[in-house]
């Protein structure tokens, strides 16, 4: 990942979380998952995979912005979100 991004302001966790977001989004596409299961990486790149990744990259900014604005605009939602984060961290502490 370090070779893909200028890492001055990105942590390893930032980069891993970013790629996991797209992995999960692409996984939702049954056709692409079928292409991945039945082809090499080189072959899959000729199918729908690259377009689905590109679309996920474009859509991710809007989704994250939407979530950020909801949390910043509503203290009750922000508190609920903080509680979810706390509970997830508690599981791994």
PDB file of N, CA, C and O in Angstrom:
ATOM      1  N   UNK A   1       0.814  -1.187   0.000  1.00  0.00           N
ATOM      2  CA  UNK A   1       0.000   0.000   0.000  1.00  0.00           C
ATOM      3  C   UNK A   1       0.861   1.256   0.000  1.00  0.00           C
ATOM      4  O   UNK A   1       0.495   2.256  -0.618  1.00  0.00           O
ATOM      5  N   UNK A   2       1.994   1.218   0.681  1.00  0.00           N
ATOM      6  CA  UNK A   2       2.852   2.391   0.722  1.00  0.00           C
ATOM      7  C   UNK A   2       3.303   2.808  -0.672  1.00  0.00           C
ATOM      8  O   UNK A   2       3.551   3.989  -0.918  1.00  0.00           O
ATOM      9  N   UNK A   3       3.410   1.860  -1.573  1.00  0.00           N
ATOM     10  CA  UNK A   3       3.829   2.165  -2.938  1.00  0.00           C
ATOM     11  C   UNK A   3       2.713   2.826  -3.741  1.00  0.00           C
ATOM     12  O   UNK A   3       2.985   3.465  -4.757  1.00  0.00           O
ATOM     13  N   UNK A   4       1.461   2.684  -3.303  1.00  0.00           N
ATOM     14  CA  UNK A   4       0.323   3.225  -4.027  1.00  0.00           C
ATOM     15  C   UNK A   4      -0.027   4.651  -3.622  1.00  0.00           C
ATOM     16  O   UNK A   4      -0.557   5.410  -4.433  1.00  0.00           O
ATOM     17  N   UNK A   5       0.260   5.017  -2.393  1.00  0.00           N
ATOM     18  CA  UNK A   5      -0.154   6.319  -1.873  1.00  0.00           C
ATOM     19  C   UNK A   5       1.034   7.113  -1.371  1.00  0.00           C
ATOM     20  O   UNK A   5       2.032   6.549  -0.922  1.00  0.00           O
ATOM     21  N   UNK A   6       0.914   8.446  -1.452  1.00  0.00           N
ATOM     22  CA  UNK A   6       1.837   9.313  -0.739  1.00  0.00           C
ATOM     23  C   UNK A   6       1.398   9.236   0.711  1.00  0.00           C
ATOM     24  O   UNK A   6       0.269   9.599   1.039  1.00  0.00           O
ATOM     25  N   UNK A   7       2.269   8.773   1.571  1.00  0.00           N
ATOM     26  CA  UNK A   7       1.851   8.393   2.921  1.00  0.00           C
ATOM     27  C   UNK A   7       2.144   9.444   3.982  1.00  0.00           C
ATOM     28  O   UNK A   7       2.059   9.142   5.172  1.00  0.00           O
ATOM     29  N   UNK A   8       2.485  10.663   3.593  1.00  0.00           N
ATOM     30  CA  UNK A   8       2.828  11.692   4.575  1.00  0.00           C
ATOM     31  C   UNK A   8       1.754  11.880   5.644  1.00  0.00           C
ATOM     32  O   UNK A   8       2.075  12.048   6.821  1.00  0.00           O
ATOM     33  N   UNK A   9       0.500  11.855   5.249  1.00  0.00           N
ATOM     34  CA  UNK A   9      -0.581  12.100   6.202  1.00  0.00           C
ATOM     35  C   UNK A   9      -1.506  10.895   6.352  1.00  0.00           C
ATOM     36  O   UNK A   9      -2.628  11.028   6.841  1.00  0.00           O
ATOM     37  N   UNK A  10      -1.043   9.733   5.938  1.00  0.00           N
ATOM     38  CA  UNK A  10      -1.836   8.513   6.039  1.00  0.00           C
ATOM     39  C   UNK A  10      -1.105   7.496   6.903  1.00  0.00           C
ATOM     40  O   UNK A  10       0.088   7.248   6.729  1.00  0.00           O
ATOM     41  N   UNK A  11      -1.844   6.916   7.835  1.00  0.00           N
ATOM     42  CA  UNK A  11      -1.261   5.844   8.631  1.00  0.00           C
ATOM     43  C   UNK A  11      -1.490   4.521   7.908  1.00  0.00           C
ATOM     44  O   UNK A  11      -2.250   4.456   6.941  1.00  0.00           O
ATOM     45  N   UNK A  12      -0.844   3.494   8.372  1.00  0.00           N
ATOM     46  CA  UNK A  12      -1.065   2.155   7.840  1.00  0.00           C
ATOM     47  C   UNK A  12      -2.536   1.767   8.005  1.00  0.00           C
ATOM     48  O   UNK A  12      -3.129   1.152   7.120  1.00  0.00           O
ATOM     49  N   UNK A  13      -3.107   2.129   9.138  1.00  0.00           N
ATOM     50  CA  UNK A  13      -4.518   1.829   9.407  1.00  0.00           C
ATOM     51  C   UNK A  13      -5.412   2.561   8.405  1.00  0.00           C
ATOM     52  O   UNK A  13      -6.385   1.989   7.914  1.00  0.00           O
ATOM     53  N   UNK A  14      -5.090   3.826   8.097  1.00  0.00           N
ATOM     54  CA  UNK A  14      -5.864   4.570   7.103  1.00  0.00           C
ATOM     55  C   UNK A  14      -5.898   3.823   5.779  1.00  0.00           C
ATOM     56  O   UNK A  14      -6.955   3.665   5.168  1.00  0.00           O
ATOM     57  N   UNK A  15      -4.743   3.370   5.349  1.00  0.00           N
ATOM     58  CA  UNK A  15      -4.651   2.701   4.050  1.00  0.00           C
ATOM     59  C   UNK A  15      -5.371   1.361   4.052  1.00  0.00           C
ATOM     60  O   UNK A  15      -6.056   1.026   3.086  1.00  0.00           O
ATOM     61  N   UNK A  16      -5.225   0.596   5.119  1.00  0.00           N
ATOM     62  CA  UNK A  16      -5.888  -0.707   5.203  1.00  0.00           C
ATOM     63  C   UNK A  16      -7.402  -0.524   5.259  1.00  0.00           C
ATOM     64  O   UNK A  16      -8.134  -1.254   4.590  1.00  0.00           O
ATOM     65  N   UNK A  17      -7.876   0.429   6.038  1.00  0.00           N
ATOM     66  CA  UNK A  17      -9.320   0.682   6.107  1.00  0.00           C
ATOM     67  C   UNK A  17      -9.870   1.108   4.758  1.00  0.00           C
ATOM     68  O   UNK A  17     -10.966   0.701   4.374  1.00  0.00           O
ATOM     69  N   UNK A  18      -9.119   1.918   4.044  1.00  0.00           N
ATOM     70  CA  UNK A  18      -9.557   2.393   2.730  1.00  0.00           C
ATOM     71  C   UNK A  18      -9.736   1.230   1.768  1.00  0.00           C
ATOM     72  O   UNK A  18     -10.769   1.130   1.106  1.00  0.00           O
ATOM     73  N   UNK A  19      -8.753   0.357   1.684  1.00  0.00           N
ATOM     74  CA  UNK A  19      -8.850  -0.773   0.760  1.00  0.00           C
ATOM     75  C   UNK A  19      -9.942  -1.745   1.199  1.00  0.00           C
ATOM     76  O   UNK A  19     -10.610  -2.343   0.355  1.00  0.00           O
ATOM     77  N   UNK A  20     -10.131  -1.910   2.503  1.00  0.00           N
ATOM     78  CA  UNK A  20     -11.191  -2.798   2.982  1.00  0.00           C
ATOM     79  C   UNK A  20     -12.576  -2.275   2.621  1.00  0.00           C
ATOM     80  O   UNK A  20     -13.487  -3.065   2.369  1.00  0.00           O
ATOM     81  N   UNK A  21     -12.744  -0.972   2.593  1.00  0.00           N
ATOM     82  CA  UNK A  21     -14.021  -0.387   2.178  1.00  0.00           C
ATOM     83  C   UNK A  21     -14.376  -0.841   0.772  1.00  0.00           C
ATOM     84  O   UNK A  21     -15.515  -1.221   0.502  1.00  0.00           O
ATOM     85  N   UNK A  22     -13.399  -0.800  -0.119  1.00  0.00           N
ATOM     86  CA  UNK A  22     -13.659  -1.161  -1.509  1.00  0.00           C
ATOM     87  C   UNK A  22     -13.770  -2.665  -1.690  1.00  0.00           C
ATOM     88  O   UNK A  22     -14.554  -3.142  -2.511  1.00  0.00           O
ATOM     89  N   UNK A  23     -13.000  -3.398  -0.938  1.00  0.00           N
ATOM     90  CA  UNK A  23     -13.123  -4.866  -0.979  1.00  0.00           C
ATOM     91  C   UNK A  23     -14.543  -5.274  -0.638  1.00  0.00           C
ATOM     92  O   UNK A  23     -15.140  -6.106  -1.320  1.00  0.00           O
ATOM     93  N   UNK A  24     -15.085  -4.681   0.428  1.00  0.00           N
ATOM     94  CA  UNK A  24     -16.440  -5.024   0.860  1.00  0.00           C
ATOM     95  C   UNK A  24     -17.478  -4.588  -0.164  1.00  0.00           C
ATOM     96  O   UNK A  24     -18.454  -5.302  -0.396  1.00  0.00           O
ATOM     97  N   UNK A  25     -17.281  -3.428  -0.777  1.00  0.00           N
ATOM     98  CA  UNK A  25     -18.215  -2.946  -1.795  1.00  0.00           C
ATOM     99  C   UNK A  25     -18.201  -3.846  -3.020  1.00  0.00           C
ATOM    100  O   UNK A  25     -19.258  -4.210  -3.535  1.00  0.00           O
ATOM    101  N   UNK A  26     -17.016  -4.207  -3.487  1.00  0.00           N
ATOM    102  CA  UNK A  26     -16.901  -5.072  -4.665  1.00  0.00           C
ATOM    103  C   UNK A  26     -17.490  -6.445  -4.362  1.00  0.00           C
ATOM    104  O   UNK A  26     -18.107  -7.058  -5.233  1.00  0.00           O
ATOM    105  N   UNK A  27     -17.306  -6.931  -3.144  1.00  0.00           N
ATOM    106  CA  UNK A  27     -17.834  -8.243  -2.750  1.00  0.00           C
ATOM    107  C   UNK A  27     -19.355  -8.311  -2.908  1.00  0.00           C
ATOM    108  O   UNK A  27     -19.903  -9.394  -3.114  1.00  0.00           O
ATOM    109  N   UNK A  28     -20.035  -7.180  -2.816  1.00  0.00           N
ATOM    110  CA  UNK A  28     -21.496  -7.143  -2.960  1.00  0.00           C
ATOM    111  C   UNK A  28     -21.945  -7.406  -4.398  1.00  0.00           C
ATOM    112  O   UNK A  28     -23.124  -7.673  -4.629  1.00  0.00           O
ATOM    113  N   UNK A  29     -21.035  -7.338  -5.361  1.00  0.00           N
ATOM    114  CA  UNK A  29     -21.381  -7.532  -6.769  1.00  0.00           C
ATOM    115  C   UNK A  29     -21.180  -9.003  -7.128  1.00  0.00           C
ATOM    116  O   UNK A  29     -20.049  -9.463  -7.284  1.00  0.00           O
ATOM    117  N   UNK A  30     -22.283  -9.733  -7.255  1.00  0.00           N
ATOM    118  CA  UNK A  30     -22.225 -11.172  -7.519  1.00  0.00           C
ATOM    119  C   UNK A  30     -21.525 -11.522  -8.816  1.00  0.00           C
ATOM    120  O   UNK A  30     -20.768 -12.491  -8.864  1.00  0.00           O
ATOM    121  N   UNK A  31     -21.763 -10.750  -9.876  1.00  0.00           N
ATOM    122  CA  UNK A  31     -21.136 -11.025 -11.168  1.00  0.00           C
ATOM    123  C   UNK A  31     -19.617 -10.903 -11.071  1.00  0.00           C
ATOM    124  O   UNK A  31     -18.889 -11.753 -11.585  1.00  0.00           O
ATOM    125  N   UNK A  32     -19.148  -9.861 -10.422  1.00  0.00           N
ATOM    126  CA  UNK A  32     -17.703  -9.667 -10.274  1.00  0.00           C
ATOM    127  C   UNK A  32     -17.101 -10.777  -9.415  1.00  0.00           C
ATOM    128  O   UNK A  32     -16.019 -11.280  -9.717  1.00  0.00           O
ATOM    129  N   UNK A  33     -17.791 -11.154  -8.362  1.00  0.00           N
ATOM    130  CA  UNK A  33     -17.271 -12.225  -7.513  1.00  0.00           C
ATOM    131  C   UNK A  33     -17.190 -13.543  -8.287  1.00  0.00           C
ATOM    132  O   UNK A  33     -16.271 -14.336  -8.078  1.00  0.00           O
ATOM    133  N   UNK A  34     -18.142 -13.768  -9.168  1.00  0.00           N
ATOM    134  CA  UNK A  34     -18.095 -14.959 -10.020  1.00  0.00           C
ATOM    135  C   UNK A  34     -16.895 -14.880 -10.968  1.00  0.00           C
ATOM    136  O   UNK A  34     -16.200 -15.872 -11.184  1.00  0.00           O
ATOM    137  N   UNK A  35     -16.664 -13.708 -11.524  1.00  0.00           N
ATOM    138  CA  UNK A  35     -15.514 -13.529 -12.421  1.00  0.00           C
ATOM    139  C   UNK A  35     -14.199 -13.731 -11.674  1.00  0.00           C
ATOM    140  O   UNK A  35     -13.264 -14.325 -12.212  1.00  0.00           O
ATOM    141  N   UNK A  36     -14.124 -13.242 -10.440  1.00  0.00           N
ATOM    142  CA  UNK A  36     -12.917 -13.423  -9.629  1.00  0.00           C
ATOM    143  C   UNK A  36     -12.700 -14.905  -9.324  1.00  0.00           C
ATOM    144  O   UNK A  36     -11.577 -15.403  -9.401  1.00  0.00           O
ATOM    145  N   UNK A  37     -13.771 -15.597  -8.981  1.00  0.00           N
ATOM    146  CA  UNK A  37     -13.666 -17.018  -8.619  1.00  0.00           C
ATOM    147  C   UNK A  37     -13.236 -17.881  -9.792  1.00  0.00           C
ATOM    148  O   UNK A  37     -12.602 -18.919  -9.598  1.00  0.00           O
ATOM    149  N   UNK A  38     -13.572 -17.465 -11.006  1.00  0.00           N
ATOM    150  CA  UNK A  38     -13.349 -18.319 -12.165  1.00  0.00           C
ATOM    151  C   UNK A  38     -12.242 -17.853 -13.102  1.00  0.00           C
ATOM    152  O   UNK A  38     -12.069 -18.424 -14.179  1.00  0.00           O
ATOM    153  N   UNK A  39     -11.494 -16.833 -12.714  1.00  0.00           N
ATOM    154  CA  UNK A  39     -10.462 -16.301 -13.602  1.00  0.00           C
ATOM    155  C   UNK A  39      -9.220 -15.893 -12.831  1.00  0.00           C
ATOM    156  O   UNK A  39      -9.245 -15.748 -11.609  1.00  0.00           O
ATOM    157  N   UNK A  40      -8.149 -15.714 -13.560  1.00  0.00           N
ATOM    158  CA  UNK A  40      -6.942 -15.145 -12.970  1.00  0.00           C
ATOM    159  C   UNK A  40      -7.159 -13.647 -12.790  1.00  0.00           C
ATOM    160  O   UNK A  40      -8.123 -13.091 -13.317  1.00  0.00           O
ATOM    161  N   UNK A  41      -6.275 -12.999 -12.054  1.00  0.00           N
ATOM    162  CA  UNK A  41      -6.379 -11.549 -11.870  1.00  0.00           C
ATOM    163  C   UNK A  41      -6.338 -10.831 -13.214  1.00  0.00           C
ATOM    164  O   UNK A  41      -7.110  -9.902 -13.449  1.00  0.00           O
ATOM    165  N   UNK A  42      -5.451 -11.256 -14.083  1.00  0.00           N
ATOM    166  CA  UNK A  42      -5.319 -10.619 -15.396  1.00  0.00           C
ATOM    167  C   UNK A  42      -6.611 -10.742 -16.200  1.00  0.00           C
ATOM    168  O   UNK A  42      -7.046  -9.780 -16.833  1.00  0.00           O
ATOM    169  N   UNK A  43      -7.217 -11.914 -16.175  1.00  0.00           N
ATOM    170  CA  UNK A  43      -8.464 -12.128 -16.908  1.00  0.00           C
ATOM    171  C   UNK A  43      -9.609 -11.321 -16.296  1.00  0.00           C
ATOM    172  O   UNK A  43     -10.417 -10.741 -17.020  1.00  0.00           O
ATOM    173  N   UNK A  44      -9.676 -11.285 -14.967  1.00  0.00           N
ATOM    174  CA  UNK A  44     -10.751 -10.560 -14.281  1.00  0.00           C
ATOM    175  C   UNK A  44     -10.704  -9.069 -14.602  1.00  0.00           C
ATOM    176  O   UNK A  44     -11.742  -8.406 -14.628  1.00  0.00           O
ATOM    177  N   UNK A  45      -9.509  -8.540 -14.846  1.00  0.00           N
ATOM    178  CA  UNK A  45      -9.377  -7.120 -15.181  1.00  0.00           C
ATOM    179  C   UNK A  45     -10.070  -6.777 -16.496  1.00  0.00           C
ATOM    180  O   UNK A  45     -10.433  -5.622 -16.719  1.00  0.00           O
ATOM    181  N   UNK A  46     -10.257  -7.770 -17.371  1.00  0.00           N
ATOM    182  CA  UNK A  46     -10.954  -7.541 -18.636  1.00  0.00           C
ATOM    183  C   UNK A  46     -12.475  -7.626 -18.475  1.00  0.00           C
ATOM    184  O   UNK A  46     -13.220  -7.260 -19.385  1.00  0.00           O
ATOM    185  N   UNK A  47     -12.931  -8.108 -17.316  1.00  0.00           N
ATOM    186  CA  UNK A  47     -14.363  -8.194 -17.061  1.00  0.00           C
ATOM    187  C   UNK A  47     -14.869  -6.912 -16.419  1.00  0.00           C
ATOM    188  O   UNK A  47     -14.426  -5.816 -16.764  1.00  0.00           O
ATOM    189  N   UNK A  48     -15.792  -7.055 -15.493  1.00  0.00           N
ATOM    190  CA  UNK A  48     -16.430  -5.911 -14.849  1.00  0.00           C
ATOM    191  C   UNK A  48     -15.662  -5.390 -13.631  1.00  0.00           C
ATOM    192  O   UNK A  48     -16.000  -4.335 -13.094  1.00  0.00           O
ATOM    193  N   UNK A  49     -14.652  -6.108 -13.199  1.00  0.00           N
ATOM    194  CA  UNK A  49     -13.948  -5.791 -11.961  1.00  0.00           C
ATOM    195  C   UNK A  49     -13.429  -4.354 -11.915  1.00  0.00           C
ATOM    196  O   UNK A  49     -13.727  -3.620 -10.973  1.00  0.00           O
ATOM    197  N   UNK A  50     -12.666  -3.950 -12.911  1.00  0.00           N
ATOM    198  CA  UNK A  50     -12.067  -2.607 -12.893  1.00  0.00           C
ATOM    199  C   UNK A  50     -13.112  -1.506 -12.829  1.00  0.00           C
ATOM    200  O   UNK A  50     -12.940  -0.521 -12.112  1.00  0.00           O
ATOM    201  N   UNK A  51     -14.191  -1.671 -13.577  1.00  0.00           N
ATOM    202  CA  UNK A  51     -15.255  -0.658 -13.564  1.00  0.00           C
ATOM    203  C   UNK A  51     -15.938  -0.605 -12.207  1.00  0.00           C
ATOM    204  O   UNK A  51     -16.252   0.478 -11.713  1.00  0.00           O
ATOM    205  N   UNK A  52     -16.172  -1.757 -11.602  1.00  0.00           N
ATOM    206  CA  UNK A  52     -16.819  -1.787 -10.288  1.00  0.00           C
ATOM    207  C   UNK A  52     -15.923  -1.129  -9.238  1.00  0.00           C
ATOM    208  O   UNK A  52     -16.416  -0.412  -8.368  1.00  0.00           O
ATOM    209  N   UNK A  53     -14.624  -1.363  -9.313  1.00  0.00           N
ATOM    210  CA  UNK A  53     -13.695  -0.706  -8.383  1.00  0.00           C
ATOM    211  C   UNK A  53     -13.707   0.803  -8.614  1.00  0.00           C
ATOM    212  O   UNK A  53     -13.779   1.576  -7.658  1.00  0.00           O
ATOM    213  N   UNK A  54     -13.636   1.228  -9.876  1.00  0.00           N
ATOM    214  CA  UNK A  54     -13.675   2.658 -10.182  1.00  0.00           C
ATOM    215  C   UNK A  54     -14.959   3.299  -9.658  1.00  0.00           C
ATOM    216  O   UNK A  54     -14.919   4.378  -9.066  1.00  0.00           O
ATOM    217  N   UNK A  55     -16.091   2.640  -9.872  1.00  0.00           N
ATOM    218  CA  UNK A  55     -17.373   3.160  -9.389  1.00  0.00           C
ATOM    219  C   UNK A  55     -17.381   3.261  -7.862  1.00  0.00           C
ATOM    220  O   UNK A  55     -17.888   4.233  -7.301  1.00  0.00           O
ATOM    221  N   UNK A  56     -16.824   2.262  -7.202  1.00  0.00           N
ATOM    222  CA  UNK A  56     -16.771   2.261  -5.734  1.00  0.00           C
ATOM    223  C   UNK A  56     -15.923   3.425  -5.233  1.00  0.00           C
ATOM    224  O   UNK A  56     -16.273   4.071  -4.245  1.00  0.00           O
ATOM    225  N   UNK A  57     -14.822   3.692  -5.904  1.00  0.00           N
ATOM    226  CA  UNK A  57     -13.958   4.816  -5.511  1.00  0.00           C
ATOM    227  C   UNK A  57     -14.723   6.128  -5.643  1.00  0.00           C
ATOM    228  O   UNK A  57     -14.679   6.973  -4.748  1.00  0.00           O
ATOM    229  N   UNK A  58     -15.416   6.292  -6.753  1.00  0.00           N
ATOM    230  CA  UNK A  58     -16.172   7.528  -6.968  1.00  0.00           C
ATOM    231  C   UNK A  58     -17.299   7.684  -5.948  1.00  0.00           C
ATOM    232  O   UNK A  58     -17.533   8.782  -5.443  1.00  0.00           O
ATOM    233  N   UNK A  59     -17.983   6.610  -5.650  1.00  0.00           N
ATOM    234  CA  UNK A  59     -19.133   6.669  -4.736  1.00  0.00           C
ATOM    235  C   UNK A  59     -18.727   6.804  -3.273  1.00  0.00           C
ATOM    236  O   UNK A  59     -19.511   7.300  -2.464  1.00  0.00           O
ATOM    237  N   UNK A  60     -17.531   6.379  -2.922  1.00  0.00           N
ATOM    238  CA  UNK A  60     -17.139   6.344  -1.513  1.00  0.00           C
ATOM    239  C   UNK A  60     -17.076   7.727  -0.887  1.00  0.00           C
ATOM    240  O   UNK A  60     -17.447   7.899   0.274  1.00  0.00           O
ATOM    241  N   UNK A  61     -16.612   8.706  -1.638  1.00  0.00           N
ATOM    242  CA  UNK A  61     -16.525  10.057  -1.087  1.00  0.00           C
ATOM    243  C   UNK A  61     -17.891  10.580  -0.694  1.00  0.00           C
ATOM    244  O   UNK A  61     -18.051  11.168   0.375  1.00  0.00           O
ATOM    245  N   UNK A  62     -18.883  10.370  -1.558  1.00  0.00           N
ATOM    246  CA  UNK A  62     -20.241  10.818  -1.265  1.00  0.00           C
ATOM    247  C   UNK A  62     -20.792  10.121  -0.025  1.00  0.00           C
ATOM    248  O   UNK A  62     -21.401  10.756   0.835  1.00  0.00           O
ATOM    249  N   UNK A  63     -20.573   8.814   0.059  1.00  0.00           N
ATOM    250  CA  UNK A  63     -21.092   8.049   1.204  1.00  0.00           C
ATOM    251  C   UNK A  63     -20.446   8.511   2.505  1.00  0.00           C
ATOM    252  O   UNK A  63     -21.137   8.721   3.502  1.00  0.00           O
ATOM    253  N   UNK A  64     -19.122   8.670   2.500  1.00  0.00           N
ATOM    254  CA  UNK A  64     -18.435   9.100   3.723  1.00  0.00           C
ATOM    255  C   UNK A  64     -18.824  10.528   4.093  1.00  0.00           C
ATOM    256  O   UNK A  64     -18.990  10.842   5.272  1.00  0.00           O
ATOM    257  N   UNK A  65     -18.968  11.380   3.102  1.00  0.00           N
ATOM    258  CA  UNK A  65     -19.396  12.754   3.365  1.00  0.00           C
ATOM    259  C   UNK A  65     -20.790  12.781   3.976  1.00  0.00           C
ATOM    260  O   UNK A  65     -21.044  13.528   4.921  1.00  0.00           O
ATOM    261  N   UNK A  66     -21.690  11.969   3.439  1.00  0.00           N
ATOM    262  CA  UNK A  66     -23.051  11.893   3.951  1.00  0.00           C
ATOM    263  C   UNK A  66     -23.041  11.472   5.420  1.00  0.00           C
ATOM    264  O   UNK A  66     -23.701  12.090   6.255  1.00  0.00           O
ATOM    265  N   UNK A  67     -22.295  10.427   5.721  1.00  0.00           N
ATOM    266  CA  UNK A  67     -22.235   9.946   7.104  1.00  0.00           C
ATOM    267  C   UNK A  67     -21.615  10.998   8.020  1.00  0.00           C
ATOM    268  O   UNK A  67     -22.104  11.230   9.126  1.00  0.00           O
ATOM    269  N   UNK A  68     -20.538  11.631   7.559  1.00  0.00           N
ATOM    270  CA  UNK A  68     -19.872  12.649   8.360  1.00  0.00           C
ATOM    271  C   UNK A  68     -20.831  13.797   8.675  1.00  0.00           C
ATOM    272  O   UNK A  68     -20.911  14.244   9.819  1.00  0.00           O
ATOM    273  N   UNK A  69     -21.556  14.273   7.665  1.00  0.00           N
ATOM    274  CA  UNK A  69     -22.473  15.391   7.869  1.00  0.00           C
ATOM    275  C   UNK A  69     -23.616  15.019   8.821  1.00  0.00           C
ATOM    276  O   UNK A  69     -24.036  15.843   9.634  1.00  0.00           O
ATOM    277  N   UNK A  70     -24.116  13.794   8.725  1.00  0.00           N
ATOM    278  CA  UNK A  70     -25.168  13.362   9.647  1.00  0.00           C
ATOM    279  C   UNK A  70     -24.670  13.373  11.090  1.00  0.00           C
ATOM    280  O   UNK A  70     -25.377  13.813  11.996  1.00  0.00           O
ATOM    281  N   UNK A  71     -23.453  12.887  11.295  1.00  0.00           N
ATOM    282  CA  UNK A  71     -22.905  12.825  12.648  1.00  0.00           C
ATOM    283  C   UNK A  71     -22.587  14.210  13.189  1.00  0.00           C
ATOM    284  O   UNK A  71     -22.847  14.492  14.358  1.00  0.00           O
ATOM    285  N   UNK A  72     -22.029  15.075  12.354  1.00  0.00           N
ATOM    286  CA  UNK A  72     -21.687  16.419  12.813  1.00  0.00           C
ATOM    287  C   UNK A  72     -22.919  17.279  13.066  1.00  0.00           C
ATOM    288  O   UNK A  72     -22.880  18.188  13.895  1.00  0.00           O
ATOM    289  N   UNK A  73     -24.001  17.000  12.366  1.00  0.00           N
ATOM    290  CA  UNK A  73     -25.219  17.801  12.493  1.00  0.00           C
ATOM    291  C   UNK A  73     -26.124  17.343  13.631  1.00  0.00           C
ATOM    292  O   UNK A  73     -27.033  18.071  14.029  1.00  0.00           O
ATOM    293  N   UNK A  74     -25.884  16.147  14.157  1.00  0.00           N
ATOM    294  CA  UNK A  74     -26.811  15.606  15.144  1.00  0.00           C
ATOM    295  C   UNK A  74     -26.030  15.003  16.308  1.00  0.00           C
ATOM    296  O   UNK A  74     -25.484  13.906  16.186  1.00  0.00           O
ATOM    297  N   UNK A  75     -25.972  15.716  17.442  1.00  0.00           N
ATOM    298  CA  UNK A  75     -25.215  15.214  18.595  1.00  0.00           C
ATOM    299  C   UNK A  75     -25.701  13.862  19.110  1.00  0.00           C
ATOM    300  O   UNK A  75     -24.906  13.085  19.640  1.00  0.00           O
ATOM    301  N   UNK A  76     -26.984  13.571  18.963  1.00  0.00           N
ATOM    302  CA  UNK A  76     -27.518  12.278  19.417  1.00  0.00           C
ATOM    303  C   UNK A  76     -26.946  11.161  18.544  1.00  0.00           C
ATOM    304  O   UNK A  76     -26.517  10.124  19.050  1.00  0.00           O
ATOM    305  N   UNK A  77     -26.942  11.383  17.235  1.00  0.00           N
ATOM    306  CA  UNK A  77     -26.347  10.389  16.331  1.00  0.00           C
ATOM    307  C   UNK A  77     -24.853  10.247  16.601  1.00  0.00           C
ATOM    308  O   UNK A  77     -24.326   9.135  16.605  1.00  0.00           O
ATOM    309  N   UNK A  78     -24.168  11.369  16.826  1.00  0.00           N
ATOM    310  CA  UNK A  78     -22.728  11.332  17.097  1.00  0.00           C
ATOM    311  C   UNK A  78     -22.434  10.530  18.360  1.00  0.00           C
ATOM    312  O   UNK A  78     -21.476   9.759  18.407  1.00  0.00           O
ATOM    313  N   UNK A  79     -23.266  10.720  19.385  1.00  0.00           N
ATOM    314  CA  UNK A  79     -23.086   9.964  20.633  1.00  0.00           C
ATOM    315  C   UNK A  79     -23.341   8.477  20.402  1.00  0.00           C
ATOM    316  O   UNK A  79     -22.625   7.630  20.936  1.00  0.00           O
ATOM    317  N   UNK A  80     -24.357   8.162  19.610  1.00  0.00           N
ATOM    318  CA  UNK A  80     -24.631   6.759  19.293  1.00  0.00           C
ATOM    319  C   UNK A  80     -23.493   6.130  18.513  1.00  0.00           C
ATOM    320  O   UNK A  80     -23.121   4.982  18.755  1.00  0.00           O
ATOM    321  N   UNK A  81     -22.942   6.889  17.576  1.00  0.00           N
ATOM    322  CA  UNK A  81     -21.806   6.404  16.793  1.00  0.00           C
ATOM    323  C   UNK A  81     -20.596   6.164  17.694  1.00  0.00           C
ATOM    324  O   UNK A  81     -19.912   5.148  17.570  1.00  0.00           O
ATOM    325  N   UNK A  82     -20.340   7.104  18.596  1.00  0.00           N
ATOM    326  CA  UNK A  82     -19.224   6.953  19.532  1.00  0.00           C
ATOM    327  C   UNK A  82     -19.401   5.702  20.380  1.00  0.00           C
ATOM    328  O   UNK A  82     -18.430   5.006  20.677  1.00  0.00           O
ATOM    329  N   UNK A  83     -20.638   5.416  20.769  1.00  0.00           N
ATOM    330  CA  UNK A  83     -20.900   4.209  21.566  1.00  0.00           C
ATOM    331  C   UNK A  83     -20.605   2.944  20.761  1.00  0.00           C
ATOM    332  O   UNK A  83     -20.040   1.988  21.292  1.00  0.00           O
ATOM    333  N   UNK A  84     -20.985   2.937  19.487  1.00  0.00           N
ATOM    334  CA  UNK A  84     -20.678   1.791  18.623  1.00  0.00           C
ATOM    335  C   UNK A  84     -19.170   1.603  18.519  1.00  0.00           C
ATOM    336  O   UNK A  84     -18.672   0.483  18.637  1.00  0.00           O
ATOM    337  N   UNK A  85     -18.442   2.695  18.299  1.00  0.00           N
ATOM    338  CA  UNK A  85     -16.980   2.617  18.219  1.00  0.00           C
ATOM    339  C   UNK A  85     -16.413   2.077  19.524  1.00  0.00           C
ATOM    340  O   UNK A  85     -15.536   1.213  19.515  1.00  0.00           O
ATOM    341  N   UNK A  86     -16.917   2.587  20.649  1.00  0.00           N
ATOM    342  CA  UNK A  86     -16.468   2.108  21.955  1.00  0.00           C
ATOM    343  C   UNK A  86     -16.685   0.609  22.100  1.00  0.00           C
ATOM    344  O   UNK A  86     -15.780  -0.119  22.506  1.00  0.00           O
ATOM    345  N   UNK A  87     -17.880   0.153  21.768  1.00  0.00           N
ATOM    346  CA  UNK A  87     -18.208  -1.270  21.903  1.00  0.00           C
ATOM    347  C   UNK A  87     -17.314  -2.138  21.016  1.00  0.00           C
ATOM    348  O   UNK A  87     -16.888  -3.216  21.431  1.00  0.00           O
ATOM    349  N   UNK A  88     -17.030  -1.678  19.813  1.00  0.00           N
ATOM    350  CA  UNK A  88     -16.142  -2.449  18.922  1.00  0.00           C
ATOM    351  C   UNK A  88     -14.724  -2.492  19.489  1.00  0.00           C
ATOM    352  O   UNK A  88     -14.062  -3.528  19.425  1.00  0.00           O
ATOM    353  N   UNK A  89     -14.262  -1.389  20.036  1.00  0.00           N
ATOM    354  CA  UNK A  89     -12.929  -1.374  20.630  1.00  0.00           C
ATOM    355  C   UNK A  89     -12.879  -2.212  21.896  1.00  0.00           C
ATOM    356  O   UNK A  89     -11.868  -2.855  22.175  1.00  0.00           O
ATOM    357  N   UNK A  90     -13.950  -2.210  22.654  1.00  0.00           N
ATOM    358  CA  UNK A  90     -14.025  -3.012  23.876  1.00  0.00           C
ATOM    359  C   UNK A  90     -13.884  -4.500  23.572  1.00  0.00           C
ATOM    360  O   UNK A  90     -13.277  -5.247  24.340  1.00  0.00           O
ATOM    361  N   UNK A  91     -14.452  -4.920  22.441  1.00  0.00           N
ATOM    362  CA  UNK A  91     -14.360  -6.325  22.034  1.00  0.00           C
ATOM    363  C   UNK A  91     -12.921  -6.757  21.763  1.00  0.00           C
ATOM    364  O   UNK A  91     -12.572  -7.925  21.936  1.00  0.00           O
ATOM    365  N   UNK A  92     -12.100  -5.818  21.343  1.00  0.00           N
ATOM    366  CA  UNK A  92     -10.728  -6.173  20.971  1.00  0.00           C
ATOM    367  C   UNK A  92      -9.700  -5.734  22.000  1.00  0.00           C
ATOM    368  O   UNK A  92      -8.502  -5.928  21.799  1.00  0.00           O
ATOM    369  N   UNK A  93     -10.161  -5.136  23.116  1.00  0.00           N
ATOM    370  CA  UNK A  93      -9.228  -4.648  24.148  1.00  0.00           C
ATOM    371  C   UNK A  93      -8.680  -5.796  24.967  1.00  0.00           C
ATOM    372  O   UNK A  93      -7.882  -5.577  25.879  1.00  0.00           O
TER     373      UNK A  93
END
